[in-house]
C-alpha cells in the first residue's frame, strides 16, 4: 500500500463496500446485499408457482398481459438491484471514474450525457445520506455531487461511522 493514500484503520477492515488501494488509486466495489435480492426473487418465485399450478395459462390471451407485466416488473427490479457503482478514485490523475455493474445504466448515462469520469475540480460536495427500509435504517450512502448538479452514489456502508469517516477522508484528499 502506498502511504500517501493510506486509508484510516477502521476503513481497512470494512466488509461493505470493499475498498482496495493500488497505484495511487482507491477502488470502491459495491455489491448487492441480500435485502436487494429478496423482493425480486420472491416475485419471480411467486409467478413461477402460479404458472406451474395452472393459475396462469399461457394459451389464454388475458394471461399474456400478466406475462408482459411480470417481465416489465422483473426488468425494473433487476435494474434497481444491479444499479450499483464501481468507483475508481485516481489521486494521480485527480479523476473519479464511475461505472455501473448494469450495462443498461451505463447506456442511459451515455444517452443523457452524464459524466463517467469526474475531475476533482468539478466536485461541489461529498456527503453521507441514509436509506430506510421497513422502518429500519440499513444503509449509509456516500454521495458525490458535481457542479453540473449530478449526484452519484459512490459507496454504500452499513455503519454510519464508517460512511462519515470515508467522507472526511475524501474531503481531505480531494481538496
Steps between C-alpha positions, in 0.01 A plus 500: 500500500611849427528712815382811312150359460489288813145432622407558865524182708125439536445524124765236424290229661155598370319221319247722320615648268833349410767770492824423318810712456721459195740742328370832637141379460221408737261252342153468652310180422135511603300183463134410545396393847252229592223753561541625141432151364216404734202669331593421135573137590170468688313660209654263244434196725137598550443546128669167420281317752189658349600378152580148625167469684309606193382828647644672195447310180733615228243433227244747629531852356424658839801322644731661249434831674620348827811363332585838349441667837713236673793548263475880516500497881780245512717711268425809708591321824817351353610841372452630853690208652796536265515879512809500715808693402860393460706802592869566446650808666832580331700745712780525243272609212257674741211316344207290624368238255151372558371195320209277581456125524190538285574571131152652458583768756831574322313531170246734660782713638650531153163586345433769762864617475578440864872494572673167553816672622501802729792729567566600860436862393142415397403369845280733699410284794565160656254395768340204669131412480282232655261241356210354696334165436190388693566749777854378552808688392708263292736707282714808500589641159798712410379735228703714265336813356653678200474862393268380219260388778550129435501278807684169504475238772860391529498279811248319718592435863314309770631720781453874524839548665677340203311712246579823685864399534523425126338835411752684719785299349389592145450866587854519642659324203305675223518860626 
